[in-house]
Amino acid sequence: MRDRLADLGDADAVAVFHARPRTLRGWRSRFVTPLRVATDEALAAYRALGFGTADDGTPLGGDLVVDRHGRIAYLYRQRAAHGRPPIDELVAAAGSARDR
């Protein structure tokens, strides 16, 4: 996603991790810069969005697009540890949500 930020226009992209805030420093600099980063250490958002866990108990996240009114316009739930939606699909969903 960070390589396609220009395609998002004025949309904001945030990476949410289930790690402790101090652990995010390394992730922020190595993997997600210039995305904004947040933590959901208690997994409250994961649970609220219906994200599950892998067989080994690792939380499975997903991707979502929220429109300017706070409504979920797109939701993808991971079914495996490395499953992600196509980036073109996320960019299109962000553009569609922006137009609402």
N, C-alpha and C positions, 0 to 999 in steps of 0.2 A: 504494500500500500504506500509506503513512503516514497517509492519511485514514481507513483502516479498522483501525488498530491496536487500537482498543477491541474490535473484533470477534474479535481473536485470543486474548482472555483472557490466560492466563499464558504464551502462546507468545512467543518472542523473534524479532524480525525483524532481519536484518542485510543490508545492501547491500554487495556485493563488487565492486570495480572493478579493472581491470587497469592502473591509473595508478600513478605513484610516490606514496608516502605524502604528500609535501608538496603534491602537486596536489589531494589529496582535501579540503584545508581549504575551498576554494571550493565544491566539490560539497556538502560536508557542510552548510554554512550556507545555500546557495541551493536545494538540491533534496531532500535526504534527511532533514533534521532532523525528528523526533527519532530516526530509525533509527540503529542502530549501524552503523558503516562499517568495512570492512576492505579491504585491498588484496591482490591476487594478481598483482603486477607480472610475475612469471616465468611466469604462466599455468598453473601446476601444477594447480590445481583445474579450470580450463577443460579441460585435456587429459584429466585423470582422469575427468571427467564426460562426455567425448566431445563437447564443444562444438566447433563448427567455426569457419570464418572466411568472411567475405563475399568476393566476387570481388576486391575491392581489398585484401584481406589483413587487414581489420579483424576482430578477434575477435568472434564472435557468442556471447553468453552464454545465459542462460536463467534459469529459476526452479526452485527445489526446496524441498521441505519434508522435514525430517529429524525422525524421531520421537525420543522421549526415550531410546531405546536406540541411537541413532546410525545407524539404518537409513533409507535414502531411501524416503519414503512417496509422493512425487510428484516427477516430473521433467519439465520442459518445456524443450526445446532450440529456440532461435531458428532460424528458417530465412531470415529477412531482418533487416536492420539495426534495424527498429522493431517487430518482431513480439513480442507479449507475450500470455500467456494472460489470459482474463477474471479480474478481481480476485475475483469471487465464487467462481471455481474454486479459487483459491489459499486463500482464507479457509476454504472447505469442507475442503480438503485439510489445512490446519493443524488444524482442529477434529477431523478424523478421526484424524490422527496423535497428537493430544493424548490421545485416548481409548484408544489402544493400550497 
